[in-house]
Amino acid sequence: MYSDGYLEAADTLVEHLLQKPVPPKLEYPIRYLYRHGMELALKELILEAHRALRLMERVGAAEAWAERARQLSQEYRSLKRKHRLLPLFDHALTCLCLLDEKDPSSVLPPPSDDDHVDRSRLVDMAHPPPRVRATIERLDEADPTGETLRYGYSLDGEVLPRKWREDLEQLRKDVREAQRWFTAAADYAVFAGDELGDYLEELEEFE
């Protein structure tokens, strides 16, 4: 995934930054890599959630539920062009909660004796760790548009202040914690989508 590449690049630079003097001009490119990696991770999660929602609608869902899923799809078309992290995060949570509200296991047939897939939820969608949201809020506040850290200037044209190196190390830890939650949530969405897709294929074989 592209998000992993941005985060690994940032990690590599931070490791060097903490071991030996590095020109201060590298600081904001590093922060930009972390921010952009988070944006891509959120969008990857959202795409998997929307895929599962579309499949859930095909399998069978109440009209009110299906309408809400379609509204979320329209909403994302606008969100993905604006690059705001916090609205993307809230959108991802809404998608996951809607998917969890109509759990795939409620419409799929009971697992057979030789089915070893654990159908339990892989992550509590409604309650991500508070630190995850705090990290997204911090990055979103520092760079609302995805351009501030790229150019080193605020939206008002002011040069951004330099931070201490230790702050980058903490940012690395916080971003990696958020990424672990995103990965777990995306795993749930992929799992749900794959299960629903397999079920639809089985139904089509008997038609």
C-alpha positions in Angstrom: 0.0 0.0 0.0 1.2 3.5 -0.8 0.6 4.6 2.8 3.1 2.2 4.1 5.8 3.7 1.8 5.3 7.2 3.1 5.3 6.1 6.7 8.4 3.9 6.3 10.2 6.8 4.5 9.4 9.1 7.4 10.5 6.5 10.0 13.8 6.1 8.3 14.5 9.8 8.3 13.5 10.1 12.0 15.9 7.4 12.9 18.7 9.2 11.2 17.6 12.5 12.7 17.8 11.2 16.3 21.2 9.6 15.7 23.1 12.5 14.2 22.6 16.1 13.2 20.4 16.6 10.2 19.6 19.9 8.5 16.4 21.4 10.0 15.0 21.7 6.5 14.2 18.0 6.7 11.8 18.4 9.6 8.7 19.5 7.7 9.2 17.1 4.8 9.2 14.3 7.5 6.0 15.6 9.1 4.4 15.9 5.6 5.3 12.2 4.9 3.5 11.2 8.2 0.5 13.3 7.4 0.2 12.1 3.8 0.7 8.5 4.9 -2.2 8.9 7.3 -4.4 10.4 4.6 -3.7 7.5 2.3 -4.3 5.0 5.1 -7.7 6.5 5.8 -8.6 6.5 2.2 -7.6 2.9 1.8 -9.7 2.0 4.8 -12.7 4.0 3.4 -12.5 2.3 0.0 -12.6 -1.2 1.6 -15.5 -0.1 3.8 -17.5 1.2 0.8 -16.8 -2.0 -1.1 -18.2 -4.1 1.8 -21.2 -1.7 2.0 -22.0 -2.1 -1.7 -21.8 -5.9 -1.4 -24.0 -5.8 1.7 -26.6 -3.9 -0.3 -26.6 -6.5 -3.0 -27.0 -9.3 -0.5 -30.0 -7.7 1.0 -30.6 -4.7 3.3 -33.4 -2.6 4.5 -34.1 0.4 2.2 -33.3 2.9 4.9 -29.9 1.3 5.5 -29.2 1.1 1.8 -30.1 4.8 1.4 -27.7 5.7 4.1 -24.9 3.7 2.4 -25.6 5.5 -0.9 -25.5 8.9 0.9 -22.1 8.0 2.4 -20.8 7.1 -1.1 -21.9 10.6 -2.4 -20.3 12.2 0.7 -16.9 10.6 0.0 -16.8 11.9 -3.5 -16.6 15.4 -2.0 -14.4 14.5 0.9 -11.6 12.8 -1.0 -10.8 16.0 -3.0 -10.4 18.2 0.2 -7.6 16.2 2.0 -9.0 17.0 5.5 -7.9 14.3 7.9 -10.5 14.7 10.6 -13.6 14.6 8.2 -12.0 11.5 6.5 -11.6 9.9 9.9 -15.2 10.6 11.0 -16.4 9.3 7.6 -14.4 6.1 8.0 -16.0 5.6 11.5 -19.5 6.2 10.1 -18.9 3.6 7.3 -17.6 1.0 9.7 -20.4 1.6 12.2 -23.0 1.2 9.5 -21.3 -2.0 8.3 -21.2 -3.3 11.8 -24.8 -2.3 12.4 -25.8 -4.8 9.7 -23.1 -7.4 10.5 -22.3 -9.7 7.6 -23.0 -12.7 9.7 -26.6 -11.6 10.0 -27.3 -12.3 6.3 -24.7 -15.0 5.6 -25.5 -18.6 6.2 -24.2 -20.3 9.4 -20.6 -21.5 9.1 -20.2 -25.1 8.2 -18.2 -27.6 10.4 -15.1 -27.2 8.2 -15.3 -23.4 8.2 -12.4 -22.2 10.3 -12.9 -18.5 9.7 -13.4 -16.5 12.8 -16.4 -14.3 12.1 -16.1 -12.2 15.2 -15.4 -8.5 14.8 -11.7 -7.7 14.4 -12.0 -4.2 15.9 -14.4 -2.2 17.9 -15.4 0.3 15.3 -17.4 2.6 17.5 -14.6 3.2 20.0 -11.1 3.6 18.5 -8.4 4.4 21.1 -8.7 8.1 22.1 -5.0 8.6 21.2 -5.8 7.7 17.6 -8.3 10.5 17.2 -5.9 12.9 19.1 -3.2 12.1 16.5 -5.5 12.7 13.6 -6.7 16.0 15.2 -3.2 17.2 15.7 -2.1 16.5 12.1 -5.3 18.0 10.8 -4.9 21.1 12.8 -1.2 21.5 11.8 -2.0 21.0 8.1 -5.7 21.3 7.2 -5.2 21.2 3.4 -2.3 18.9 2.9 -0.2 21.9 1.6 1.0 23.6 4.8 3.7 21.1 5.7 4.6 20.7 2.0 5.6 24.3 1.7 6.6 25.2 5.3 4.1 28.1 5.5 0.8 28.5 7.3 -2.4 29.4 5.4 -1.7 33.0 6.4 1.8 32.9 4.8 3.7 32.7 8.1 6.8 30.5 8.3 6.1 27.5 10.5 8.1 27.3 13.8 10.7 24.5 14.2 10.0 21.8 16.8 12.3 19.7 18.9 13.6 16.4 17.5 12.0 14.4 20.4 8.6 15.7 19.1 9.2 13.8 15.9 9.9 10.6 17.8 6.6 11.0 19.6 4.9 11.7 16.4 6.3 8.5 14.9 5.0 6.5 17.8 1.5 8.1 17.7 1.2 7.7 13.9 2.2 4.0 14.1 -0.4 3.4 16.8 -3.0 5.0 14.6 -1.9 2.9 11.6 -2.3 -0.3 13.6 -5.9 0.7 14.3 -6.5 1.6 10.6 -5.0 -1.8 9.6 -7.3 -3.7 12.0 -10.3 -1.7 10.8 -9.4 -2.3 7.2 -8.9 -6.0 7.9 -12.5 -6.2 9.2 -13.8 -4.4 6.1 -11.9 -6.7 3.8 -13.0 -9.7 5.7 -16.7 -8.6 5.5 -16.4 -7.8 1.8 -14.7 -11.1 0.9 -17.3 -13.1 2.8 -20.1 -11.3 1.1 -18.5 -11.6 -2.3 -18.0 -15.3 -1.9 -21.7 -15.7 -0.8 -22.9 -13.7 -3.9 -20.8 -16.0 -6.1 -22.4 -19.1 -4.6 -25.8 -17.6 -5.1 -25.1 -16.9 -8.8 -23.9 -20.4 -9.4 -27.3 -21.8 -8.4 -29.3 -19.3 -10.5 
